[in-house]
Amino acid sequence: MKSFELWPSPVSLYNGQEPLMTKVQIRFRLQKDLDEVLLSRISDAYAIYGIQKIQVAPSGDKLTVEYDATRLRPAEVESAFENAGIPVEPIAG
């Protein structure tokens, strides 16, 4: 009787060492003043698939988002934040 592998083995998922992921950072300018509601939405954004880290600038008007580029593109990150009720605009450069 043959056995079938339905899931990739851990070795193929992790290449035998580190997970196969490309971490990328993108910066956004908040389009709304930071308040408790917006801060709560930013906290909830960690549940967005592929989002690794979110930092609010000390000025409170910018975000730096670290995400897995093998799962998301910059436009998808922006869209996910907009859909989560976090109005943002990418910062060029």
N, C-alpha and C positions, 0 to 999 in steps of 0.2 A: 504494500500500500504506500502510495506517495504522500508526502506531506507538502502542504502548500504554505508559502509564506505570504500572508495577507498584508503585513505591515513591513516597511523597510527595517532592516536590522539597525540597532544603535550605531554600529560601525559605519553604515552608509549615511545615516543621518548626521553623525558627528565627525565623519571622516577619521574616526579612530582617535581624535584628540578634541578639538574645539568645535562647537556648533558652527555650521555653515551659515554665516550671517554677515552682512556688511552694515556696520553702524554708520549712520550719516547724521549730521546736525543741520537743521534749518532754523532760521530766525524769522520771527513774525513780530509785527507791531500790532498791539491790541487796538481795536477800533472803538473801544468803549472803556471808560474808567474802571479800574479794578475795584470790585466791591465783593461782599461776602458771597453773593450768588455766583458771580463769575469765578471766584476762587474755588467754590465748590464744584463748578463745572470743569474747571481745569483739573482738579483732583480726580474727578470721575473719568477724565480723558485717559488715565492710565489703563482703563479697561479696553481701549481701542487696540485692536489686534495690530501688533507691530510697533507700537509706541513703547520706547524703552525708558525715557527720562524726559521730564519737563522742568525747566527752570524759569522762574519769573525774575526778570532783572530787578535790581534794587530800586530803580525808578518806578517800577510797577506798570510800565507801559510796553514792555517787550517780553517775548517768550523765546527761549531756545529749546528746541525739541530734538531729542535724539531718537531715531527710529531705525528699524531694520529695512534697508533698501532692497532686500530680496523679497519683501512682502508688500511694501508701499512705495509709491512715487511721490514726489513733492506735492503735486496737485491733489493726490488722494489724501495726504496728510492735511492739507488746507481744507479740503472738502469735509473730512471727518471732524475737524474742529468746528467748522461752520455748522454742520449738522448737530453737533453737541451744544450749540448755542454759544459758541465762543467766537465772536467776530474778529477775524485776523486778516492781516495783509502781509504777504511775504516781504522781507527786506532784502533787496538786491545786494549781491556782493559777498 
